[in-house]
């Protein structure tokens, strides 16, 4: 055995498939006393410790975790790093919120030093909350994207980001043009896309802030480069939907605006998707496009309730998004707590195993990264988190009453937050350890 091989002995849980497709029992794998073996940055073995310890008996570095659970690193399929400083801003719905909070904050990101400072803090928060992969909005400024990718590269994180394209209906200091948006994006793609663990997303903010000329340019970028993502917003707010209808009268629905500009593909991720018709769900499925379900921001901004059952009915891939700063937490555990309530308000149930899927493998599938992250299968990248059953007195007390795995998982998702994350690992390296309370 080489010194690069390490192992973790713990309770271990990960998703294998969508419970809505295969049923709950077939959707996950759980080892009450498991062993996760990592060589360099890849997982090379996973199973019961009694089966694997004799095989890997020569490993010098085995970490034993008590009162905890290993899961894959969490995946956030929609978040705005420049909005970190305006999280928890009071009292507006979407369009006013953009004008009163978002745009002024984003205006500061022309300054590379400012962008670098926020990017570092942002990544610290993601890792402190167990998020190892995210699909991230920058601002209209190239500097914002350079700063984000530089910070992500230095930590060897698997991250996706892009420069906002926005040529109308925004302050003068935040607009580009169809041509400058295209050229700036192209330069960033050539510099960062598929460099190490990084990927680029073509990022028109949303239909109202891009002319048809700019959306056409965005579509051209997707044709010119392989494996690019497309990341934007869709049907978040009823006023927004009416605005889109007036701006694009020749389109049959909101999604059709993007479709007519060749922006739908199996690497397209649309945040929110609350107010969709059946034709839109069908078209999302047909093109392999995904939706980012963002419950905390949907509730905070009064946007509406995402219909997960409709996405399941039409076979649309769904990931989970915190949508900071409209969203109110970096924690995907807290986000899942709100997701449960969103589904409850519609008279349905969100099982803990579906929640686990949404935060891990579901997000990876939405991003077409399931061969790399989202599970703990052999051959995948060693991105994982250690959840602490004793993170808070209440969590410790409540879990002592738990009688089943699904109950334990549900309690973690209802009472858990950043304190629940004991360690976060990316590519086999510990990138966050929670400081013990003094």
Secondary structure, 3 states (H helix, E strand, C coil): CCCCEEEEEEEEEEECCCHHHHCCCCCEEEEEEEEEEEECCEEEEEEEHHHHCCCCCCCCCEEEEEEEEEEECEEEEEEEHHHHHHCCCCCCCHHHHHHHHHHHHHHHHHCHHHHHHHHHHHHHHHHHCCEEEEEEECCCCHHHHHHHHHHHHHCCCEEEEECEECCCCCCHHHCCCHHHHHHHHHHHHHHHCCCCCEEEEEEECCHHHCCHHHHHHHHHHHHHCCCCEEEEEECCCHHHHHHHHHHCCCCCCHHHHHHHCCCCCCCEEEEECCCCCHHHHHHHHHHCCEEEECHHHHHHCCCCCCCHHHHHHCCCEEEECCCCCCCCCCCHHHHHHHHHHHHHCCCCCCCHHHHHHHHCHHHHHHCCCCCCCCCCCCCCECCEEEEECCCCHHHHHHHCCCCCHHHHHHHHHHHCCHHHEEEEEECCEEEEECCCCC
